[in-house]
Every structure is written in structure tokens, then in C-alpha cells.
Amino acid sequence: MATERIIMAGFGGQGVMSMGQLLTYAGMIENKQVSWLPAYGPEMRGGTANCSVIVSDSLVGSPIITQDATCAIVMNLPSMLKFEQNLVAGGKLIINTSLVDREPSRDDIEVYKLPANAIADQVGNPRVANMVMLGAYLALTGLVSTDSVVEAFKKVYGAGKEHFIPMNQQALAEGAKAVLEAQ
């Protein structure tokens, strides 16, 4: 595995921070070295939000990701425009085509597209679009297991939210299926 440096971005309320926390906790569950660095815009809901997640086999020296992201998961167009340039050549760009109607400008990266909002609606709740995107990422990389993400869900949200686990598992599975079918 070495080191994965992931930027997750969207607008406030899309679950970008939760997606990052879940991936980070899942990495911890699997005894990997991790960091999670959130960044919020001046507005809360509806404003910009992104987080940097690093999952590694070795110690993480800095939580900051500049021009060396191995993956960017973008939930909306402003996020794609801002973070596409932060990817290394050969990096992965996972795009939510429900809200992004443009092609990326780079041709030296791997691009994966899925209509996360539409898939979330099919699952039964538009709020799980972030889990659809996370499921796609996990299918492409195998960085952590889905079981570890489910365990992380319990830690991040607590016992009171465990009744949401089946829906979130379905969203993870649908995101994985969609990205693998699109290849």
C-alpha cells in the first residue's frame, strides 16, 4: 500500500468530513498510520468543505496534502476545479456526475465518474451520496475493508445511529458496483 493521500471535497452538508473520518477510523482499526485534516469555508452548510486523509503503512510526517494527492473525491464542480491540480500524475479523480457536468482538464490522471446523488436516491436517502463515493474509492483501491468502515461508523456516530448501518452498507456496495461497471 505505501501511502495514500486523499482529498475529499464538496459543499457543507454533503458528508465530506464524515467520509474522511470514516476512512481514517477504518485505517486505525486496521492498524495503519492515519491523519485527518478538515478545512471549512467561511460559511457552514452550503459553503465549501474539504478534508485531507492520509493512510499509510509508515508514520505520517505531515497531514497536509499539497500537490501530491493520490486521489481526489469531488462531490461538486467547484471542488473538481480546485483540487484536480493537486493530483500526482496517474492519480485518481472520482467525480460525482450528479453535480459535475464538465470534463477534467488533465489527461495524465485516472478519471472515474458516477452519479452519486442519483444512486443515493435509489438507495432511499440522498444523504448517503458520500457513502456511494466512498464505496467507489474502496472498490478501486482496497485501502481498507468495508467491514472496517462499518466498524468505524459505530465509533463515529455512536450506538444511537447504528440503525442507519444497513442503508450505508447498501450505499457503499452500490458505489463499488457503479464504479466497477463503468470501467
trRosetta pair geometry for C-beta under 8 A, 3 or more apart (Angstrom, degrees):
i j d omega theta_ij theta_ji phi_ij phi_ji
1 4 6.8 -58 177 -26 97 100
1 32 7.8 -52 96 -123 155 132
1 55 7.6 -60 159 119 134 96
1 56 7.5 176 116 -142 108 37
1 57 5.6 136 68 -39 102 108
1 143 6.8 102 -141 -131 124 66
2 56 7.0 -39 146 -140 42 81
2 57 6.3 -60 -111 19 16 112
2 58 7.9 -19 -157 9 51 103
3 54 6.5 -9 -170 -168 101 97
3 55 7.4 162 -152 85 54 44
3 56 4.0 -2 -108 -107 84 106
3 57 7.3 -109 -64 22 63 72
3 58 7.0 -58 -65 44 106 91
3 60 7.7 134 -133 -101 120 81
3 70 7.7 165 112 -23 68 140
4 53 7.9 -4 110 110 95 89
4 54 7.0 165 85 -151 56 48
4 55 4.9 -2 55 57 104 90
4 56 7.2 -164 26 -72 59 62
4 70 5.2 -106 -146 61 61 142
4 71 6.8 0 -172 10 100 113
4 141 6.7 67 -111 -171 148 149
4 143 5.5 -47 3 -116 164 131
5 52 7.2 -12 -171 -169 83 97
5 53 7.8 162 -155 85 38 51
5 54 5.3 -6 -106 -104 70 85
5 65 4.8 152 175 -114 116 123
5 68 5.9 38 68 113 160 83
5 69 5.0 -128 112 -125 100 47
5 70 5.0 113 46 4 73 89
5 71 7.5 163 85 29 50 69
6 20 7.8 -176 99 -115 111 85
6 23 7.1 -48 64 128 150 162
6 52 7.3 152 82 -158 51 49
6 53 4.6 -16 64 63 102 97
6 54 7.6 179 22 -79 71 37
6 55 7.6 13 4 7 113 98
6 65 7.9 -133 58 -67 21 168
6 69 6.7 85 -119 -159 19 98
6 70 6.8 -48 -69 63 61 85
6 71 4.6 -13 -113 71 83 102
6 72 7.4 162 -161 -89 59 30
6 73 6.6 18 -177 -4 107 103
6 137 7.3 56 -133 -157 143 144
7 50 6.2 2 -176 -178 91 119
7 51 7.6 169 -151 85 51 39
7 52 5.7 -23 -100 -102 70 71
7 53 8.0 178 -82 22 24 72
7 65 5.8 -147 -65 91 97 143
7 69 4.8 -42 -9 -120 107 148
7 71 7.3 -168 31 99 63 56
7 72 4.6 -11 66 -115 103 79
7 73 7.2 -172 93 28 53 64
7 83 5.0 -157 113 -158 145 139
7 86 6.0 51 -13 91 155 142
8 16 5.0 167 132 -163 101 87
8 19 5.3 -161 -171 92 158 122
8 20 5.1 -156 40 -64 139 98
8 50 6.4 166 87 -154 50 67
8 51 5.3 -6 57 56 99 84
8 53 6.7 30 -6 -2 110 113
8 72 7.8 173 -80 -161 31 51
8 73 4.7 -7 -114 62 75 108
8 75 7.9 44 179 -24 76 104
8 133 8.0 126 -139 121 105 134
9 16 6.2 34 -129 -141 15 145
9 48 7.4 -8 -167 -170 98 92
9 49 7.1 171 -147 94 57 51
9 50 3.7 -10 -102 -104 88 106
9 51 7.9 -179 -75 20 58 49
9 72 7.0 -16 16 -170 111 95
9 73 7.3 155 24 83 61 60
9 74 5.5 -12 68 -115 96 68
9 75 6.6 -149 102 19 48 87
9 76 7.9 -100 124 40 82 79
9 79 3.6 167 115 -146 112 120
9 82 6.9 -128 162 72 164 119
9 83 5.4 159 9 -15 151 148
10 14 3.9 -71 120 63 145 152
10 15 7.9 12 58 53 146 55
10 16 4.6 -175 34 -60 101 123
10 48 8.0 177 107 -149 27 56
10 49 6.2 -15 71 64 65 90
10 50 7.5 137 17 -84 46 68
10 74 7.0 142 -73 -169 72 47
10 75 2.9 -4 -93 54 123 129
10 76 5.1 103 -143 1 71 97
10 79 5.5 -41 -81 -41 37 153
10 96 7.7 30 -101 17 118 145
10 130 7.8 -118 11 -92 155 97
11 14 5.8 96 61 -17 61 118
11 46 5.7 -10 166 -159 123 27
11 47 6.5 161 -158 85 83 18
11 48 6.1 -62 -112 -98 61 39
11 49 6.4 84 -174 16 20 91
11 75 7.2 -123 14 94 63 118
11 76 5.6 19 -16 4 95 154
11 78 7.6 71 -64 49 94 123
11 79 7.9 -126 -39 -39 61 113
12 40 7.1 48 -85 -145 114 96
12 41 7.2 -116 -35 40 110 101
12 43 6.7 -139 10 109 141 86
12 44 5.4 166 -180 155 164 44
12 45 4.6 -142 114 -119 116 27
12 46 5.6 -30 58 22 102 29
12 47 4.8 34 -8 50 123 68
12 48 7.3 26 -29 62 82 8
12 49 4.7 110 -79 -29 64 125
13 45 4.5 58 -50 -143 118 88
13 46 6.5 21 5 -46 129 50
14 49 7.3 -180 40 57 96 121
14 75 4.7 123 154 150 156 162
14 76 7.4 -146 -58 -27 161 108
14 129 6.7 -59 -163 77 88 117
14 130 6.0 132 148 -63 73 106
15 18 4.5 -51 -163 45 79 119
15 19 5.7 90 134 -31 86 93
15 127 6.7 112 -42 180 131 75
15 128 7.9 11 9 -121 170 27
15 129 7.2 151 39 65 125 75
15 130 3.3 -118 95 -12 121 153
15 131 7.5 -39 130 -29 152 71
16 19 5.8 -52 -151 31 29 114
16 20 6.7 27 152 -15 62 106
16 49 4.9 157 56 107 135 108
16 50 6.3 -69 156 -108 145 36
16 51 6.2 158 141 7 94 98
16 75 6.3 -117 -77 -4 104 140
16 130 6.6 -144 -70 -116 36 125
17 20 5.7 -57 -153 38 34 112
17 21 6.3 34 151 -20 67 106
17 38 5.4 23 -120 -116 108 123
17 49 6.3 -69 -38 167 96 129
17 51 5.6 112 -110 -37 59 136
18 21 5.6 -53 -144 37 33 111
18 22 6.2 34 156 -21 66 105
18 130 6.2 88 74 117 105 158
18 156 6.8 116 -149 157 81 145
19 22 5.9 -55 -149 34 27 111
19 23 6.6 23 155 -14 62 107
19 51 7.9 168 73 48 84 125
19 73 7.2 -117 137 97 148 148
19 130 4.4 -130 -59 177 116 113
19 131 7.4 -156 -100 -73 93 45
19 133 6.8 -12 -128 81 151 110
19 134 5.1 -159 -146 -65 101 118
20 23 5.9 -57 -148 38 31 108
20 24 6.2 30 155 -19 66 110
20 36 5.3 129 149 -145 106 108
20 38 7.1 160 79 -84 151 81
20 51 3.8 -49 -54 90 170 141
20 52 7.8 58 -139 57 137 15
20 53 4.8 -165 -148 -57 88 119
21 24 5.6 -58 -146 39 30 113
21 25 6.1 27 159 -15 68 107
21 36 6.1 71 -94 -155 54 162
21 152 7.5 169 131 165 72 117
21 156 5.2 118 127 -119 123 132
22 25 6.0 -55 -142 40 28 106
22 26 6.2 30 156 -21 63 108
22 134 6.6 6 85 -140 132 160
22 149 5.4 45 164 -151 109 86
22 152 4.8 124 -152 113 62 130
22 153 6.3 19 -123 -73 112 67
22 156 6.0 -68 -81 -16 71 157
23 26 5.7 -54 -146 36 29 113
23 27 6.5 34 153 -21 62 104
23 53 5.3 46 92 -180 126 163
23 55 6.9 -102 154 -46 98 132
23 134 6.7 -148 -61 -139 103 113
23 137 7.8 -30 -98 102 134 143
23 143 7.4 21 -158 99 105 135
23 144 6.8 161 -151 24 66 135
23 149 7.3 -9 -87 -106 49 99
23 152 7.8 146 -40 124 12 172
24 27 5.7 -54 -155 33 30 113
24 28 6.7 31 148 -18 64 103
24 34 4.8 134 -153 166 76 137
24 35 7.3 -79 -128 105 118 12
24 36 4.1 -42 -73 -55 159 122
24 53 5.6 -129 -64 -136 92 109
24 55 7.3 -154 -109 -75 50 96
24 152 7.8 138 71 -148 54 140
25 28 5.4 -51 -151 34 37 114
25 29 6.4 43 150 -24 67 101
25 151 7.8 -149 134 103 107 80
25 152 3.5 135 96 -138 116 108
25 155 5.4 -175 -164 74 146 133
25 156 6.0 -139 -8 -51 158 101
26 29 5.5 -48 -150 31 34 116
26 30 6.6 19 154 -5 64 108
26 144 4.1 115 135 139 117 159
26 145 7.5 -156 -173 55 117 55
26 148 3.8 101 -155 127 89 104
26 149 4.7 -15 -83 -77 140 56
26 151 7.2 121 -108 62 71 92
26 152 4.4 -73 -57 -31 72 141
27 30 5.9 -67 -150 47 31 101
27 32 4.2 -78 -175 66 88 118
27 33 7.7 -47 154 73 120 22
27 34 4.2 128 96 -75 134 128
27 55 4.2 -137 -108 -125 145 112
27 143 7.5 -36 -86 148 98 104
27 144 5.7 -109 -73 -69 58 134
27 148 7.8 100 -46 148 26 140
28 31 7.6 39 -178 -77 34 23
28 32 7.1 -92 -72 55 26 70
28 34 5.6 -82 -57 20 79 139
28 152 7.9 116 47 -102 97 106
29 144 7.6 87 61 -158 102 129
29 148 4.6 173 81 -150 133 99
29 151 5.4 112 -121 93 160 133
29 152 6.2 -118 -19 -63 132 88
30 144 5.5 -160 -5 -128 146 96
30 145 7.3 137 -77 13 130 90
30 148 5.4 -22 -42 -113 104 155
32 55 5.3 35 127 -170 142 87
32 56 6.4 150 176 65 99 32
32 57 6.6 -61 -136 -87 89 42
32 144 7.6 -116 9 -84 141 104
33 54 7.8 -27 116 119 85 97
33 55 7.5 143 79 -159 54 41
33 56 4.6 -35 70 71 104 89
33 57 7.0 25 18 120 102 6
33 58 6.3 -54 23 102 147 22
33 59 5.4 -155 -137 -111 160 30
33 60 5.1 178 143 -21 112 90
34 53 7.3 -22 -163 -168 95 83
34 54 6.5 158 -154 86 45 64
34 55 5.3 -3 -104 -103 86 67
34 56 7.5 172 -78 23 41 71
34 60 6.9 -20 140 -21 6 145
35 52 7.5 -3 108 109 99 91
35 53 7.2 173 86 -149 56 41
35 54 4.6 16 45 45 95 104
35 60 4.7 -153 -19 122 117 159
35 62 8.0 -125 57 131 174 26
35 63 3.9 -136 151 -105 139 95
36 51 6.1 1 -172 174 81 125
36 52 7.5 161 -153 83 36 54
36 53 5.5 1 -105 -105 72 78
36 63 7.3 -33 55 -149 14 127
37 51 6.2 161 81 -161 47 73
37 52 4.4 -5 56 53 104 99
37 53 7.9 -164 24 -69 68 39
37 63 4.1 133 -47 143 125 123
37 64 6.7 -28 47 -81 175 49
37 65 7.9 176 50 3 128 88
38 49 7.5 -24 -166 -167 95 91
38 50 7.8 156 -157 93 52 40
38 51 4.6 -32 -102 -101 57 102
39 49 7.3 157 88 -157 58 47
39 50 5.2 -10 62 67 103 81
39 51 6.6 169 16 -89 72 46
39 52 7.6 46 -9 -11 111 91
40 44 7.1 -5 -174 -115 132 56
40 47 6.9 62 177 99 81 123
40 48 7.5 145 -170 91 41 64
40 49 5.5 -8 -116 -110 65 81
41 47 3.6 -146 77 159 117 110
41 48 3.6 96 -43 47 129 81
41 49 6.6 -93 2 -58 87 53
42 47 6.2 -147 64 -143 48 151
43 46 5.7 -56 133 82 134 86
43 47 2.8 163 70 -61 90 121
43 48 7.8 90 50 14 93 58
44 47 6.0 75 21 20 8 118
48 78 6.6 -100 -99 114 112 134
48 79 7.4 157 -143 -77 98 84
50 79 6.8 152 -84 -129 113 106
50 83 7.2 163 -131 -65 150 138
52 63 6.1 129 92 161 117 79
52 64 6.7 69 81 -136 168 27
52 65 4.3 -179 -142 11 129 112
52 69 7.9 -116 -131 -99 95 105
54 60 5.0 125 104 -127 134 132
54 63 6.4 -148 10 -131 122 56
54 65 7.1 171 -65 -63 101 108
55 143 5.8 89 84 179 148 122
55 144 7.1 -101 -161 -40 161 108
56 59 7.4 -31 95 73 131 9
56 60 5.6 148 26 -72 133 85
60 63 6.7 55 145 -79 127 61
65 68 6.4 -127 -157 67 76 76
65 69 5.1 69 169 -77 130 85
65 86 6.7 77 135 170 98 128
66 86 6.8 -145 150 -141 32 99
67 85 7.5 -50 -123 139 87 77
67 86 5.7 -126 -115 -142 41 56
67 88 7.6 100 144 -77 67 65
68 86 7.6 -47 25 174 28 76
68 88 5.6 29 -146 -59 51 107
69 72 5.6 62 129 -59 147 86
69 83 7.2 6 23 -179 165 101
69 86 4.6 52 6 126 122 99
69 87 5.1 -62 78 -96 97 52
69 88 6.8 -166 68 -9 44 77
69 91 6.0 78 104 -152 74 153
70 87 7.5 68 -147 -145 9 78
70 88 6.3 -13 -96 28 52 115
70 91 5.2 -163 -162 -125 32 95
70 92 6.9 24 145 21 66 88
71 87 7.5 35 -108 -117 14 105
71 91 6.0 -163 -74 -177 37 93
71 92 4.3 -8 -112 65 89 100
71 93 7.5 179 -156 -77 58 31
71 94 6.8 18 -174 -4 104 103
71 137 6.6 104 161 -136 154 109
71 141 7.3 -69 -53 -57 152 141
72 79 7.9 177 168 152 111 96
72 80 7.7 128 125 -118 129 55
72 83 4.5 164 -144 130 141 119
72 84 6.5 -140 63 -90 158 40
72 86 6.5 112 -72 68 129 103
72 87 5.6 -95 -10 -65 113 107
72 91 7.2 58 -4 141 85 125
72 92 7.5 -172 30 96 55 60
72 93 5.3 -3 60 -117 97 71
72 94 7.2 -168 93 30 50 69
73 94 4.7 -11 -114 65 71 113
73 133 5.2 114 -173 163 122 123
73 134 7.6 39 -152 -78 166 53
73 137 5.9 -45 -81 -67 131 130
74 79 4.1 172 -146 109 94 111
74 80 4.3 117 145 -70 165 73
74 83 6.3 -180 -82 58 113 121
74 84 7.7 -24 -42 -60 151 80
74 93 7.0 -4 5 -169 114 87
74 94 7.1 164 23 82 66 58
74 95 5.7 -9 65 -112 102 61
74 96 6.6 -130 104 13 61 87
74 100 6.7 64 113 -59 113 148
75 79 6.0 55 43 29 65 157
75 96 4.8 26 -141 8 44 145
75 99 6.5 26 152 54 60 140
75 116 7.2 -76 -129 62 77 149
75 129 7.0 100 -140 123 109 119
75 130 7.2 -25 -94 -92 134 76
75 133 6.8 -81 -87 -47 86 162
76 79 5.2 96 60 9 70 107
76 80 7.4 -135 103 -6 37 89
76 96 6.9 -22 -60 65 40 122
76 99 4.5 -55 -113 129 69 134
76 100 6.5 160 -165 -62 26 86
77 80 5.6 -55 -148 34 37 110
77 81 6.3 33 158 -17 70 106
77 99 6.5 -127 -22 139 78 82
77 100 4.9 150 -78 -113 69 73
77 101 7.2 -31 -79 26 124 68
77 102 6.4 80 -131 19 109 113
78 81 5.7 -56 -146 39 33 111
78 82 6.1 27 158 -16 67 112
79 82 5.9 -60 -144 41 29 107
79 83 5.8 -13 173 13 68 117
80 83 6.8 -76 -129 51 20 84
80 84 5.5 36 177 -45 64 109
80 93 7.4 77 -135 -173 92 121
80 95 6.2 33 -95 -116 131 103
80 100 5.4 81 -17 -127 147 138
80 102 7.2 174 96 70 144 105
80 104 6.6 -120 -179 -96 115 84
81 84 6.8 -29 -123 8 14 113
82 85 7.8 -91 160 27 29 99
83 86 5.0 -46 -161 23 65 120
83 87 7.6 78 149 -35 75 86
84 87 6.4 -43 -173 5 42 114
84 93 6.1 23 -121 -114 82 141
84 104 5.3 172 -136 -145 141 107
84 105 6.6 114 119 34 149 89
84 106 6.1 -179 163 2 110 116
84 109 7.6 -154 -165 28 84 161
85 106 7.7 156 -92 -47 52 128
87 91 3.5 -152 -172 72 103 144
87 92 7.6 -156 -139 49 132 29
87 93 6.2 -76 -56 -63 159 95
87 106 7.3 -161 64 59 122 165
87 109 5.2 44 116 -108 146 139
88 91 4.6 118 54 -46 67 112
89 108 4.5 -44 -137 146 90 122
89 109 7.0 -124 -144 -73 38 68
90 108 6.9 -48 -40 157 50 79
90 109 6.7 -77 -2 -117 3 51
90 110 6.8 24 -170 -17 46 95
91 109 5.1 -29 66 -132 72 105
91 110 7.1 -139 106 30 30 83
92 109 7.0 165 -96 177 14 96
92 110 4.9 -29 -105 74 66 107
92 111 8.0 157 -159 -87 54 24
92 112 6.5 2 -169 3 100 113
92 137 7.9 136 114 -126 142 78
92 140 6.3 123 -140 140 158 149
92 141 7.6 -123 8 -61 161 108
93 104 5.8 75 101 -76 163 156
93 106 7.8 132 -22 58 147 116
93 109 5.3 62 -11 132 109 135
93 110 7.0 171 22 85 69 52
93 111 5.0 -18 67 -110 104 68
93 112 7.1 172 86 28 52 68
94 112 4.8 -17 -110 72 71 107
94 113 8.0 172 -159 -82 49 28
94 114 7.5 -15 -172 21 90 100
94 133 6.1 130 129 -159 128 92
94 136 5.6 146 -153 109 136 127
94 137 6.0 -98 -20 -75 165 84
94 140 7.5 -153 -78 4 123 154
94 179 7.4 -26 -132 -111 111 135
95 100 5.0 -95 -175 67 108 149
95 104 7.4 -143 -61 -47 139 105
95 111 6.7 3 -4 -168 119 91
95 112 6.9 169 20 86 74 51
95 113 4.9 -21 68 -108 105 73
95 114 7.6 145 80 27 59 54
96 99 5.3 18 108 35 109 96
96 100 5.9 111 75 3 62 105
96 114 7.1 -35 -115 79 46 67
96 115 7.2 72 -171 -141 62 28
96 116 4.2 -56 -126 21 100 119
96 117 6.7 78 180 -19 116 86
96 129 6.7 55 -132 171 136 118
96 133 6.3 -50 -71 -81 102 122
97 100 5.7 -76 -110 63 40 83
97 101 7.4 89 -162 -87 71 48
97 113 4.7 53 -45 -176 123 104
97 114 6.4 -177 14 86 101 13
97 115 4.9 -61 72 -80 94 67
97 116 7.8 129 33 1 59 72
98 115 4.6 98 -59 -160 85 74
98 116 5.7 -107 7 52 122 63
98 117 3.4 -176 142 30 168 108
98 118 5.4 -177 -93 -15 117 85
98 129 7.2 -94 42 -136 149 135
99 117 6.6 92 -32 -18 95 134
104 109 7.0 -66 125 63 155 123
104 111 5.6 -158 17 -101 133 133
106 109 5.0 52 107 8 125 109
112 136 6.4 167 133 167 136 124
112 140 6.6 -101 -47 -79 164 146
112 179 5.3 27 -178 -145 130 106
112 182 6.7 115 -156 90 79 133
112 183 7.8 -24 -116 -76 99 84
113 182 6.5 -152 64 -178 70 155
114 119 6.7 -1 158 -20 108 140
114 132 7.0 -146 119 149 128 110
114 133 7.5 176 69 -97 117 64
114 136 5.7 -162 18 -88 148 149
114 175 6.7 123 114 -144 160 70
114 178 4.5 94 -137 128 130 127
114 179 5.5 -71 -47 -72 137 76
114 182 6.4 -133 -78 -24 87 152
115 118 3.9 4 134 31 120 120
115 119 6.0 139 92 -21 74 87
115 178 7.8 -122 41 -166 66 148
116 119 5.7 -57 -144 39 31 110
116 120 6.1 34 156 -22 66 106
116 129 4.2 92 138 -164 104 90
116 130 7.7 73 169 -60 138 22
116 132 4.3 159 -145 88 85 129
116 133 5.1 -8 -108 -53 146 90
116 136 7.9 -92 -89 -11 104 135
116 175 6.9 21 -118 -108 89 105
117 120 5.6 -53 -147 36 31 113
117 121 6.5 36 151 -22 63 102
117 126 6.2 16 -157 -149 81 94
117 129 4.9 -8 -86 -102 54 138
118 121 5.6 -49 -152 31 33 115
118 122 6.7 34 149 -18 62 103
119 122 5.6 -54 -155 35 36 113
119 123 6.5 38 147 -21 66 102
119 129 7.4 118 65 -118 87 69
119 132 4.7 127 90 -132 127 147
119 171 7.4 115 127 -143 103 73
119 174 5.1 165 -180 136 117 125
119 175 6.6 128 121 -78 156 65
119 178 5.9 -71 -91 -48 147 153
120 123 5.4 -51 -150 33 36 114
120 125 6.4 -69 172 89 91 53
120 126 5.1 90 116 -135 120 36
120 127 7.1 -177 178 48 135 24
120 128 4.7 171 -136 70 102 75
120 129 4.1 -74 -31 -68 148 67
120 131 7.7 115 -103 52 102 89
120 132 5.5 -108 -60 -24 86 133
120 171 6.3 26 -109 -126 75 116
121 124 7.7 76 178 -56 30 11
121 126 5.6 16 -77 -83 74 81
122 174 7.1 173 85 -153 115 156
123 128 5.6 -74 86 71 146 138
123 132 7.5 -153 -17 -71 141 108
123 167 6.3 110 156 -167 110 82
123 170 5.2 150 -142 113 108 114
123 171 5.0 24 -120 -81 172 79
123 174 5.9 -135 -71 8 111 155
124 167 6.4 -98 67 -134 115 114
125 128 5.1 77 85 -6 99 105
125 167 6.0 39 17 174 130 140
126 129 6.4 -2 180 -32 59 106
127 130 7.9 -25 164 14 55 99
128 131 4.5 -39 -172 35 85 118
128 132 6.4 98 129 -27 80 88
128 167 6.2 -138 -65 142 152 98
128 168 6.0 -156 -130 -104 121 61
128 171 3.9 -125 154 -86 126 157
129 132 5.3 -45 -153 28 40 118
129 133 6.7 38 151 -16 66 102
129 171 7.9 -111 -73 -159 15 128
130 133 5.8 -54 -153 38 35 110
130 134 6.3 35 149 -19 67 106
131 134 5.3 -49 -141 39 37 114
131 135 6.2 44 154 -24 65 102
131 168 5.0 -138 -123 -152 162 77
131 171 3.7 68 99 108 119 130
131 172 5.4 -72 170 -59 96 70
131 175 6.8 -160 126 -16 57 138
132 135 5.8 -54 -152 33 28 113
132 136 6.7 30 149 -20 61 103
132 171 5.0 -86 -60 -178 68 90
132 172 7.6 -139 -95 -84 30 26
132 174 6.0 -43 -120 89 92 99
132 175 3.7 155 -172 -75 50 109
132 178 7.3 16 -173 28 103 141
133 136 5.6 -50 -152 32 35 114
133 137 6.5 36 150 -19 65 103
133 175 6.0 -116 -36 -141 14 142
134 137 5.5 -51 -150 35 35 114
134 138 6.3 34 153 -18 67 105
134 149 7.0 142 146 -141 131 149
134 172 6.3 -47 92 -111 95 86
134 175 6.7 86 61 84 49 165
135 138 5.8 -54 -145 37 31 110
135 139 6.4 33 155 -21 64 106
135 146 7.5 33 -119 -107 82 111
135 171 6.3 -170 -21 127 136 62
135 172 3.5 159 -86 -161 111 47
135 173 6.2 -91 -149 -16 144 16
135 174 6.7 80 88 60 161 52
135 175 2.9 124 69 63 109 113
135 176 4.4 -93 162 -32 96 79
135 179 7.8 173 111 7 78 119
136 139 5.8 -57 -150 35 30 111
136 140 6.5 24 155 -16 64 109
136 175 4.2 -95 -35 164 77 98
136 176 6.3 -166 -87 -82 36 37
136 178 6.5 -51 -89 73 107 97
136 179 3.8 116 -142 -36 95 141
137 140 5.9 -63 -151 38 30 108
137 141 6.1 -13 167 14 67 116
137 143 7.5 -23 143 14 95 124
137 175 8.0 -10 9 140 64 129
138 141 6.5 -77 -134 54 25 86
138 142 6.9 73 -180 -89 62 27
138 143 6.5 -102 -119 37 63 86
138 144 6.8 -66 -122 64 106 68
138 145 7.9 84 -165 -152 126 16
138 146 6.3 114 143 -72 158 77
138 149 7.1 -73 -76 -34 152 143
138 172 6.9 4 37 -166 141 103
138 176 6.4 -50 77 -87 94 108
139 142 7.8 19 -155 -58 16 64
139 175 7.2 -171 -3 114 124 78
139 176 3.5 144 -61 -139 130 84
139 177 7.9 -159 -91 -33 160 28
139 179 5.5 149 74 70 133 120
139 180 5.5 -100 162 -48 138 105
140 179 6.2 -69 -51 138 102 142
144 148 4.7 -96 168 73 111 139
144 149 6.5 126 107 -49 117 85
145 148 4.7 104 60 1 81 99
145 149 7.3 -140 102 -2 49 83
146 149 5.4 -51 -153 34 40 114
146 150 6.5 43 148 -20 68 101
146 169 7.2 88 168 -137 119 81
146 172 5.5 133 -136 141 113 145
146 173 7.7 49 -135 -68 156 73
146 176 8.0 -55 -75 -43 129 146
147 150 5.6 -51 -150 34 34 113
147 151 6.5 36 150 -17 65 103
148 151 5.5 -50 -148 37 36 113
148 152 6.2 41 149 -22 65 104
149 152 5.4 -51 -148 36 33 116
149 153 6.5 48 148 -32 63 96
149 172 6.6 145 93 -107 148 151
150 153 5.4 -40 -153 20 35 119
150 154 7.3 38 149 -18 59 96
150 165 6.1 69 -150 -155 97 111
150 168 7.6 150 -107 99 76 114
150 169 6.3 20 -92 -84 118 102
151 154 5.9 -50 -163 27 38 112
151 155 7.0 30 145 -12 66 105
152 155 5.6 -59 -153 40 40 109
152 156 5.9 33 154 -17 75 110
153 156 6.0 -58 -138 41 27 106
153 157 5.8 -14 175 18 65 116
153 161 7.6 -122 163 107 91 111
153 162 7.9 118 120 -112 104 59
153 164 7.8 -138 175 90 128 97
153 165 5.9 136 108 -106 147 88
153 168 6.2 143 -116 98 152 158
154 157 7.0 -71 -127 55 16 83
154 158 7.4 49 -179 -124 51 7
154 159 7.2 30 -159 -81 88 52
154 162 6.2 28 -110 -96 86 99
154 165 7.6 7 -64 -83 83 127
155 158 7.9 19 -171 -67 15 44
157 160 7.5 -120 148 67 85 75
157 161 3.7 -70 149 61 124 145
157 162 7.7 166 96 -59 113 51
157 164 7.3 -66 136 53 165 127
158 161 5.9 86 66 15 70 97
158 162 8.0 -97 114 -36 43 84
159 162 5.6 -25 -157 -18 46 119
161 164 5.2 -30 174 21 82 119
162 165 5.5 -11 -170 -21 58 118
163 166 7.9 -35 179 16 45 97
164 167 5.6 -61 -166 46 62 112
164 168 5.8 59 140 -22 85 110
165 168 5.7 -64 -145 43 31 109
165 169 6.1 35 158 -23 69 105
166 169 5.6 -52 -145 34 31 113
166 170 6.5 33 155 -20 63 103
167 170 5.7 -52 -152 34 32 113
167 171 6.5 34 149 -20 64 104
168 171 5.4 -48 -146 34 37 114
168 172 6.5 41 152 -20 65 101
169 172 5.7 -50 -150 34 33 113
169 173 6.4 31 152 -17 64 107
170 173 5.7 -57 -148 39 32 111
170 174 6.2 30 154 -19 67 107
171 174 5.8 -54 -142 38 30 109
171 175 6.3 32 157 -20 63 106
172 175 6.0 -58 -151 36 27 110
172 176 6.5 27 153 -18 63 107
173 176 5.7 -55 -150 36 31 112
173 177 6.3 31 153 -19 65 107
174 177 5.6 -52 -144 38 32 113
174 178 6.2 34 156 -22 65 107
175 178 5.8 -53 -144 35 29 111
175 179 6.4 19 162 -12 64 108
176 179 6.4 -63 -148 39 26 102
176 180 6.2 17 160 -12 64 115
177 180 6.1 -67 -146 42 25 106
177 181 6.1 22 160 -17 66 112
178 181 6.0 -59 -145 38 26 108
178 182 6.3 25 157 -23 62 111
179 182 5.7 -54 -146 33 32 114
179 183 7.1 45 153 -37 60 96
180 183 6.0 -40 -160 8 36 116
